[in-house]
């Protein structure tokens, strides 16, 4: 269902999904691709704008971008959106692809004891000693240290005095940085409505900024540092901010509530977060995709074949179709509708950022950047039809239907009561039996290794593998041994093969072989003939030993269960 529009493996675009956006920057209905490029080293960060398959413009960024969004600041004509780039403690606003405004996050409260330490350091000649003594007490306080003090504590003792003398005259400040950014409609749901900026910070706060004056309209607190964000609603009416945090939980903030309203506890850390209608879809580090309601109730889990690298929403309002795009580390992009896999896209490299929307004048455009810096553009066919059924292998849909479980019987209730009353004793007995089983298995394994009773060598010097095949009905059997050197490049020399058997039951033409050389990777078959002497149809074990010249302990041992001689039994 996808057309390959463009692929440039050397586009030199290194970015994440949070730093990529599609926007109609000139108000002419021709959407551009805006990318916050992280570059390959210091000073290479740029704000790039693409039109079609060519680079339209680029601006140098002062620091690494953590997020990028396009939003309308005002109602003025023409309705051209601005670009907000979050970087460090700043938000750089670009209008008409030119720098327009720089917003700085407010400074955080500084520990009063830390302020006293640095003010005292201005007056005391032996400043470092004073700072060291008091810094220990400050570190135990509720308010964290400033960057200046943290850097000071990392210095060697001989460098401390110079550092203090350099910085002690400047006022002490504590500033946070932006970790994620999003947009929230101000008072209308229209696509071209004015939007506020929503910013998550390292200080575990969320700020909502006015789009014109860039004042803080609202501040909310979180129990952990936000990393991923999805925003819906209108600031003046009702809104929800869904935030994935560094502690592995997802929190949902609502209007008029400074603290999270709901919390979703995940079994592993979230690496992708999107909203599908009224549900939240989370990609987790344990290779799972999970669906939740906005109140935190788990709906479903889909298991993935590889770790998630990034996620995005595939939204086609003209067809009324919504799905989740999940980029995986195995060079695939999966399209999920709820828990059903409806499409799979193969990519030439691991996808690091993904975006779906209107690009140029084409509505269904999928834009991806790869780990190696490539740019991929695909267009969804207008005739494409996604199958509603799950194309992934696995259990049938009927498995998720609830069973009509019968009522509890008296026997079941009695058994439950017994388990409750004797839970500790039953658990201890089970653990004791399990430990004994593990001990017996370990002892047998060690014994087998020490006496070389296994058909695979435990020695790293002579890594060998052997298997045996018996052919024939009797009284004569053909015995074939297949010996292989499993080393990568080292041959094994001077080996011997010996057979141990009951001479009253069997006779062998050759019971001893010498192997001068075993080349790695090749299979060496050794054939010998065994004749059964018993007329009673009795069978026994023939032991095979692979020996090294000069050593009494065998490298390998195999026990061959010989079949009964059917030829003699018939006689």
Phi and psi in degrees as a GROMACS rama.xvg file:
@    title "Ramachandran Plot"
@    xaxis  label "Phi"
@    yaxis  label "Psi"
@TYPE xy
-120.143  140.202  UNK-2
-101.67  133.91  UNK-3
-80.6272  102.077  UNK-4
-84.9194  -40.1854  UNK-5
-161.957  140.779  UNK-6
-144.569  118.945  UNK-7
-122.18  101.367  UNK-8
-70.3787  -14.6021  UNK-9
-118.909  40.326  UNK-10
-73.7365  -14.8692  UNK-11
57.1794  45.0087  UNK-12
-108.842  113.376  UNK-13
-118.349  103.379  UNK-14
-153.564  176.836  UNK-15
-122.314  168.452  UNK-16
-61.7581  -26.8881  UNK-17
-72.4804  -15.0931  UNK-18
-113.728  30.9452  UNK-19
-138.23  138.055  UNK-20
-152.872  154.093  UNK-21
-110.934  128.03  UNK-22
-150.199  146.116  UNK-23
-87.0927  81.9282  UNK-24
-69.7996  -23.3194  UNK-25
-112.462  4.95535  UNK-26
68.0052  23.5637  UNK-27
-108.455  10.594  UNK-28
79.5164  3.80617  UNK-29
-106.76  100.651  UNK-30
-72.0582  139.772  UNK-31
-107.939  160.251  UNK-32
-100.525  121.496  UNK-33
-109.974  125.554  UNK-34
-129.021  130.135  UNK-35
-89.3762  99.3648  UNK-36
-84.7417  123.181  UNK-37
-77.5398  -15.4048  UNK-38
71.1072  -171.224  UNK-39
-112.875  -0.536929  UNK-40
-169.185  -174.206  UNK-41
-65.0163  135.057  UNK-42
82.1221  3.75216  UNK-43
-100.048  5.05997  UNK-44
-75.7836  131.309  UNK-45
-142.1  154.149  UNK-46
-99.2789  109.855  UNK-47
-108.877  143.427  UNK-48
-124.178  125.029  UNK-49
-109.908  140.642  UNK-50
-124.467  121.641  UNK-51
65.7691  -123.672  UNK-52
-109.102  7.87557  UNK-53
-112.94  154.83  UNK-54
-80.5332  121.814  UNK-55
-85.6397  -46.5605  UNK-56
-159.435  164.817  UNK-57
-149.815  141.113  UNK-58
-122.001  141.456  UNK-59
-78.1596  132.802  UNK-60
-99.1291  144.187  UNK-61
-76.1738  -25.5261  UNK-62
-146.482  172.114  UNK-63
-64.3611  130.568  UNK-64
-77.9727  141.763  UNK-65
-105.692  -13.8055  UNK-66
-170.092  157.154  UNK-67
-148.379  131.62  UNK-68
-139.123  154.305  UNK-69
-108.538  140.428  UNK-70
-155.303  154.659  UNK-71
-90.0568  125.209  UNK-72
-87.1041  -30.8645  UNK-73
-150.876  179.514  UNK-74
-95.6931  6.66804  UNK-75
-66.9967  146.997  UNK-76
-92.392  145.366  UNK-77
-72.4766  153.53  UNK-78
-78.8535  79.877  UNK-79
-105.686  128.724  UNK-80
-75.8467  155.703  UNK-81
-97.4971  161.837  UNK-82
-111.953  128.228  UNK-83
-109.981  123.675  UNK-84
-115.004  117.687  UNK-85
-87.3986  129.792  UNK-86
-153.392  113.935  UNK-87
63.9182  -133.646  UNK-88
-89.2171  8.24851  UNK-89
-114.894  154.206  UNK-90
-121.024  118.195  UNK-91
-95.3368  122.153  UNK-92
-100.31  126.294  UNK-93
-114.442  131.498  UNK-94
-127.17  131.158  UNK-95
56.2377  35.675  UNK-96
62.9684  23.0145  UNK-97
-124.511  145.78  UNK-98
-56.9389  132.042  UNK-99
-120.353  -44.5432  UNK-100
-157.765  148.117  UNK-101
-122.251  119.423  UNK-102
-100.206  135.808  UNK-103
-113.412  134.032  UNK-104
-62.4127  145.941  UNK-105
-65.4806  148.663  UNK-106
-69.2362  148.733  UNK-107
-89.1644  163.919  UNK-108
-66.0983  134.296  UNK-109
-97.8086  139.646  UNK-110
-60.6217  128.371  UNK-111
-62.656  -36.928  UNK-112
-65.8355  -37.3012  UNK-113
-66.8449  -37.9052  UNK-114
-63.0295  -42.5478  UNK-115
-62.0276  -37.2019  UNK-116
-61.6896  -47.9326  UNK-117
-73.0971  -33.0264  UNK-118
-68.655  -34.5115  UNK-119
-68.8562  -33.3164  UNK-120
-66.1827  -24.1827  UNK-121
-68.9195  -28.0085  UNK-122
-99.1805  -29.645  UNK-123
-88.2183  136.267  UNK-124
-70.9828  -40.5038  UNK-125
-88.5525  63.1798  UNK-126
-61.4441  -45.8077  UNK-127
-57.0015  -38.7101  UNK-128
-63.1013  -42.8872  UNK-129
-61.8483  -45.6796  UNK-130
-64.8548  -41.0723  UNK-131
-61.1691  -45.4364  UNK-132
-62.2197  -44.8788  UNK-133
-83.4595  -24.9792  UNK-134
-62.7322  -32.2319  UNK-135
-62.4035  -41.1316  UNK-136
-71.0976  -36.9296  UNK-137
-64.9494  -38.4294  UNK-138
-60.231  -25.1092  UNK-139
-87.9243  -3.56341  UNK-140
-78.1452  170.032  UNK-141
-71.3896  -37.8998  UNK-142
-86.6637  126.079  UNK-143
-64.5612  165.432  UNK-144
-74.6201  157.445  UNK-145
-77.39  167.293  UNK-146
-60.9373  -36.76  UNK-147
-60.527  -45.9256  UNK-148
-69.3118  -37.6413  UNK-149
-63.9653  -41.2816  UNK-150
-65.6203  -36.7176  UNK-151
-62.0993  -42.6434  UNK-152
-68.3211  -18.8221  UNK-153
-84.5363  -13.1127  UNK-154
-75.9903  158.557  UNK-155
-73.9813  152.722  UNK-156
-55.2046  -36.9446  UNK-157
-72.5535  -16.6851  UNK-158
-94.4837  -9.76535  UNK-159
-67.0654  -43.4696  UNK-160
-63.566  -42.9044  UNK-161
-61.3157  -42.061  UNK-162
-63.7996  -44.2546  UNK-163
-65.6574  -44.1261  UNK-164
-63.1693  -29.8909  UNK-165
-73.7186  -37.5631  UNK-166
-108.148  -9.57333  UNK-167
-68.6552  -22.5606  UNK-168
-80.3046  -15.5516  UNK-169
-87.0735  145.603  UNK-170
-65.6961  143.158  UNK-171
-85.5063  135.733  UNK-172
-137.494  150.59  UNK-173
-125.182  118.977  UNK-174
-126.493  146.105  UNK-175
-101.83  177.754  UNK-176
-127.487  160.957  UNK-177
-85.5385  134.483  UNK-178
-107.363  -28.0812  UNK-179
-156.085  157.891  UNK-180
-144.712  146.563  UNK-181
-149.876  -178.015  UNK-182
-126.539  150.521  UNK-183
-136.199  125.195  UNK-184
-58.4054  141.269  UNK-185
-74.7148  -58.1423  UNK-186
-147.308  3.43913  UNK-187
-136.129  152.307  UNK-188
-94.6284  -2.55266  UNK-189
-59.7312  153.189  UNK-190
-64.7314  -32.0831  UNK-191
-101.247  31.401  UNK-192
-85.5264  157.61  UNK-193
-68.2149  139.327  UNK-194
-124.34  146.273  UNK-195
-90.3616  157.919  UNK-196
-93.2659  137.936  UNK-197
-116.593  125.227  UNK-198
-125.583  129.783  UNK-199
-102.622  139.257  UNK-200
-124.19  163.638  UNK-201
-65.2395  -19.7083  UNK-202
-86.2798  16.2058  UNK-203
67.2242  30.6323  UNK-204
-117.977  155.846  UNK-205
-124.205  124.914  UNK-206
-111.078  139.623  UNK-207
-110.853  122.299  UNK-208
-106.674  142.729  UNK-209
-68.4051  134.28  UNK-210
-72.7107  -18.7828  UNK-211
-102.465  -52.0157  UNK-212
-87.4946  -16.5284  UNK-213
56.0676  41.0396  UNK-214
-96.0859  160.836  UNK-215
-83.335  113.214  UNK-216
-81.1485  -34.0588  UNK-217
-154.323  147.296  UNK-218
-131.17  130.487  UNK-219
-128.556  151.626  UNK-220
-111.942  149.822  UNK-221
-124.624  158.227  UNK-222
-76.3664  -13.1268  UNK-223
-147.594  176.797  UNK-224
-78.2913  126.579  UNK-225
-73.2041  144.241  UNK-226
-125.051  -35.0209  UNK-227
-129.472  147.875  UNK-228
-143.915  142.267  UNK-229
-139.129  130.689  UNK-230
-122.702  139.136  UNK-231
-143.814  155.136  UNK-232
103.523  -163.48  UNK-233
-131.553  140.876  UNK-234
-62.2544  -40.761  UNK-235
-79.877  -12.5765  UNK-236
-112.11  -79.0132  UNK-237
-156.528  138.825  UNK-238
-145.441  160.063  UNK-239
-130.849  132.626  UNK-240
-117.008  113.4  UNK-241
-97.5389  121.705  UNK-242
-129.012  126.808  UNK-243
-92.4236  132.574  UNK-244
-113.835  168.475  UNK-245
-69.8545  -15.8207  UNK-246
-84.7406  4.27094  UNK-247
87.9762  8.6922  UNK-248
-111.013  159.268  UNK-249
-115.809  129.968  UNK-250
-116.268  146.094  UNK-251
-118.889  115.932  UNK-252
-98.1616  142.779  UNK-253
-128.611  168.312  UNK-254
-61.6332  144.7  UNK-255
62.4554  26.9248  UNK-256
-136.898  105.953  UNK-257
-70.9963  -16.5484  UNK-258
-114.689  159.893  UNK-259
-59.4116  139.075  UNK-260
-82.2681  -41.792  UNK-261
-131.671  156.935  UNK-262
-134.386  132.446  UNK-263
-111.73  116.571  UNK-264
-92.2013  120.654  UNK-265
-97.4253  156.561  UNK-266
-81.7339  -16.3321  UNK-267
-149.386  168.762  UNK-268
-68.3626  140.163  UNK-269
-75.7122  137.113  UNK-270
-118.643  -6.79719  UNK-271
-154.684  143.327  UNK-272
-144.134  122.942  UNK-273
-138.434  160.319  UNK-274
-112.047  132.176  UNK-275
-119.616  98.1848  UNK-276
64.501  -117.82  UNK-277
-100.322  7.97895  UNK-278
-111.238  158.599  UNK-279
-112.276  130.052  UNK-280
-113.993  126.224  UNK-281
-121.663  131.085  UNK-282
-95.4379  123.766  UNK-283
-105.632  161.031  UNK-284
-67.3482  -21.4507  UNK-285
-87.1457  29.6885  UNK-286
59.2819  44.6221  UNK-287
-131.345  154.901  UNK-288
-120.131  124.803  UNK-289
-125.194  140.171  UNK-290
-109.496  135.853  UNK-291
-134.123  155.031  UNK-292
-79.2731  170.719  UNK-293
-71.8134  -9.41824  UNK-294
-99.3634  3.83614  UNK-295
96.3046  6.7063  UNK-296
-82.2302  130.32  UNK-297
-76.2048  131.989  UNK-298
-102.942  -45.0825  UNK-299
-161.339  165.432  UNK-300
-136.749  131.155  UNK-301
-116.579  133.106  UNK-302
-94.3356  133.427  UNK-303
-104.372  153.177  UNK-304
-80.1037  -9.20612  UNK-305
-155.863  164.298  UNK-306
-62.4277  148.706  UNK-307
-79.6931  134.121  UNK-308
-101.494  -37.8839  UNK-309
-164.356  164.809  UNK-310
-140.501  155.915  UNK-311
-157.594  167.865  UNK-312
-97.5881  134.018  UNK-313
-99.8723  106.213  UNK-314
-120.427  117.668  UNK-315
-120.089  85.5051  UNK-316
-63.3465  -26.9521  UNK-317
-65.9513  -29.8059  UNK-318
-103.824  -5.42034  UNK-319
67.6414  34.2878  UNK-320
-116.759  131.692  UNK-321
-132.793  137.561  UNK-322
-150.148  173.317  UNK-323
-112.425  129.38  UNK-324
-94.2748  123.415  UNK-325
-122.576  111.761  UNK-326
-86.8851  133.8  UNK-327
-116.559  162.102  UNK-328
-75.6174  -5.60681  UNK-329
-96.3182  25.2592  UNK-330
63.795  42.0098  UNK-331
-135.029  151.889  UNK-332
-121.956  119.265  UNK-333
-99.4095  141.109  UNK-334
-108.776  117.285  UNK-335
-113.293  135.952  UNK-336
-115.735  111.817  UNK-337
55.8435  -127.058  UNK-338
-96.224  5.69319  UNK-339
-94.0365  127.582  UNK-340
-80.4862  115.231  UNK-341
-106.243  -15.6522  UNK-342
-161.661  150.978  UNK-343
-131.832  131.269  UNK-344
-115.038  125.108  UNK-345
-86.8913  138.08  UNK-346
-124.517  152.424  UNK-347
-73.3975  -14.6899  UNK-348
-148.764  169.007  UNK-349
-68.458  129.013  UNK-350
-80.917  129.045  UNK-351
-104.923  -25.1694  UNK-352
-143.932  150.406  UNK-353
-146.298  143.335  UNK-354
-153.332  136.056  UNK-355
-126.751  137.048  UNK-356
165.716  -157.574  UNK-357
-87.3626  121.134  UNK-358
-126.811  126.252  UNK-359
66.6882  -120.105  UNK-360
-119.113  17.0828  UNK-361
-104.969  121.663  UNK-362
-70.0351  -46.0925  UNK-363
-95.0765  68.5467  UNK-364
-109.187  130.865  UNK-365
-108.613  120.361  UNK-366
-114.936  129.356  UNK-367
-133.249  143.927  UNK-368
-115.285  149.432  UNK-369
-108.014  168.154  UNK-370
-60.7523  -33.0535  UNK-371
-85.3128  6.04817  UNK-372
93.2788  12.3142  UNK-373
-84.3881  162.266  UNK-374
-123.355  125.648  UNK-375
-120.172  129.903  UNK-376
-123.301  122.833  UNK-377
-124.703  148.544  UNK-378
-118.635  132.119  UNK-379
-74.8498  126.68  UNK-380
-61.0353  142.696  UNK-381
-68.139  -21.7773  UNK-382
-94.5734  3.10579  UNK-383
-64.6183  135.128  UNK-384
-125.447  124.843  UNK-385
-93.7424  128.271  UNK-386
-72.3249  130.209  UNK-387
-69.408  -22.9803  UNK-388
-78.7386  156.578  UNK-389
-75.6263  124.602  UNK-390
-91.0104  -4.34138  UNK-391
-79.9102  142.749  UNK-392
-68.5988  145.659  UNK-393
158.67  -168.854  UNK-394
-66.8142  151.209  UNK-395
-69.0005  163.188  UNK-396
-62.4775  -28.0922  UNK-397
-60.9652  -21.4461  UNK-398
-67.6095  -25.8317  UNK-399
-85.4473  -3.14666  UNK-400
-78.4026  134.123  UNK-401
-64.2717  138.32  UNK-402
-86.3583  150.162  UNK-403
-83.1042  89.0776  UNK-404
-75.2508  130.363  UNK-405
-69.2788  166.367  UNK-406
-67.467  155.94  UNK-407
-70.2734  132.385  UNK-408
-87.7052  167.762  UNK-409
-63.5842  -38.3212  UNK-410
-61.4765  -41.9466  UNK-411
-63.2674  -44.204  UNK-412
-63.4968  -43.7243  UNK-413
-61.7563  -41.4819  UNK-414
-65.4414  -39.051  UNK-415
-63.6124  -43.588  UNK-416
-62.1119  -41.8715  UNK-417
-62.7797  -41.6376  UNK-418
-65.7526  -35.7381  UNK-419
-67.1032  -43.4987  UNK-420
-71.6195  -35.2045  UNK-421
-112.443  30.8059  UNK-422
-60.4528  -45.0655  UNK-423
-65.2421  -47.1221  UNK-424
-63.8347  -41.4988  UNK-425
-65.2355  -40.5412  UNK-426
-65.6123  -42.1959  UNK-427
-64.6606  -41.6815  UNK-428
-62.7667  -41.4897  UNK-429
-63.842  -45.3492  UNK-430
-64.2812  -37.639  UNK-431
-63.7191  -46.2421  UNK-432
-63.5341  -40.0297  UNK-433
-64.6585  -41.9557  UNK-434
-64.708  -40.8634  UNK-435
-63.7752  -41.0462  UNK-436
-62.2092  -44.7106  UNK-437
-62.4367  -41.034  UNK-438
-64.6886  -44.4391  UNK-439
-62.8856  -41.4576  UNK-440
-64.8065  -40.991  UNK-441
-66.4453  -42.2184  UNK-442
-63.0318  -43.6292  UNK-443
-63.2819  -39.8769  UNK-444
-65.3281  -44.9391  UNK-445
-63.1349  -42.4447  UNK-446
-60.9045  -42.6058  UNK-447
-63.7511  -39.33  UNK-448
-68.2361  -43.7437  UNK-449
-65.528  -35.5741  UNK-450
-99.7052  10.4111  UNK-451
51.2443  46.8623  UNK-452
-86.1876  -0.752211  UNK-453
-95.6633  152.871  UNK-454
-79.2666  1.40811  UNK-455
-121.341  130.124  UNK-456
-68.6402  137.199  UNK-457
-90.4678  -8.10384  UNK-458
-83.7175  133.617  UNK-459
-76.117  -23.8869  UNK-460
-72.0517  -37.7393  UNK-461
-125.036  76.1661  UNK-462
-76.404  100.618  UNK-463
-119.923  158.557  UNK-464
-140.633  139.986  UNK-465
-142.172  143.714  UNK-466
-142.319  157.909  UNK-467
-125.233  146.355  UNK-468
-129.611  129.575  UNK-469
-108.952  129.564  UNK-470
-124.264  143.28  UNK-471
118.77  160.031  UNK-472
-100.112  -18.8656  UNK-473
109.259  162.781  UNK-474
-74.0036  -11.328  UNK-475
-98.8362  135.197  UNK-476
-124.653  146.553  UNK-477
-102.241  123.662  UNK-478
-109.941  119.229  UNK-479
-115.194  123.554  UNK-480
-102.647  131.359  UNK-481
-109.771  111.883  UNK-482
-111.713  135.337  UNK-483
-136.099  137.446  UNK-484
-90.5211  114.422  UNK-485
-91.4705  6.78173  UNK-486
-67.5429  160.647  UNK-487
-75.3507  -48.1208  UNK-488
-142.907  2.09744  UNK-489
-103.016  121.372  UNK-490
-75.6863  157.826  UNK-491
-113.197  133.654  UNK-492
-123.338  161.166  UNK-493
57.0179  58.3156  UNK-494
-107.295  158.699  UNK-495
-136.819  147.552  UNK-496
-118.764  126.513  UNK-497
-126.24  144.773  UNK-498
-112.23  137.8  UNK-499
-120.378  122.963  UNK-500
-151.548  168.034  UNK-501
-82.7548  113.296  UNK-502
-72.4996  -8.37299  UNK-503
-80.1765  -21.6188  UNK-504
-103.575  -34.3919  UNK-505
-131.334  153.96  UNK-506
-133.261  132.724  UNK-507
-115.885  139.188  UNK-508
-67.4366  -45.5266  UNK-509
-132.5  118.037  UNK-510
-107.792  7.26357  UNK-511
-149.007  130.008  UNK-512
-128.701  149.693  UNK-513
-112.505  135.117  UNK-514
-117.235  104.924  UNK-515
-69.815  -31.4006  UNK-516
-153.79  135.842  UNK-517
-120.151  110.871  UNK-518
-79.4912  139.802  UNK-519
-59.7844  138.446  UNK-520
87.2101  -17.0483  UNK-521
-92.7912  148.227  UNK-522
-96.9839  123.912  UNK-523
-107.152  106.56  UNK-524
-85.1516  135.491  UNK-525
-121.024  119.804  UNK-526
-105.765  140.085  UNK-527
-148.874  161.089  UNK-528
-112.551  135.544  UNK-529
-116.413  133.518  UNK-530
-115.822  128.068  UNK-531
-83.472  129.607  UNK-532
-97.732  -17.9959  UNK-533
-83.7515  141.42  UNK-534
-100.231  4.9236  UNK-535
-97.1297  4.45159  UNK-536
72.2863  27.3351  UNK-537
-86.7615  140.321  UNK-538
-120.766  156.515  UNK-539
-142.661  -177.025  UNK-540
-100.14  136.48  UNK-541
-109.004  124.594  UNK-542
-93.8887  138.45  UNK-543
-117.804  129.841  UNK-544
-118.957  132.528  UNK-545
-103.565  119.218  UNK-546
-116.513  156.629  UNK-547
-108.411  134.567  UNK-548
-58.6832  130.28  UNK-549
91.1261  -1.94598  UNK-550
-121.509  137.612  UNK-551
-88.4456  -25.2865  UNK-552
-83.9737  126.595  UNK-553
-69.2973  150.21  UNK-554
-76.6213  -39.0082  UNK-555
-136.86  151.528  UNK-556
-136.855  136.555  UNK-557
-134.534  137.892  UNK-558
-105.825  118.621  UNK-559
-103.779  115.875  UNK-560
-80.3304  106.354  UNK-561
-74.6224  141.278  UNK-562
-76.3067  159.212  UNK-563
-67.7451  143.246  UNK-564
-77.1632  103.032  UNK-565
-74.5593  -27.5472  UNK-566
-63.2933  -40.9521  UNK-567
-73.4263  -37.5597  UNK-568
-63.2218  -34.4382  UNK-569
-70.067  -32.2582  UNK-570
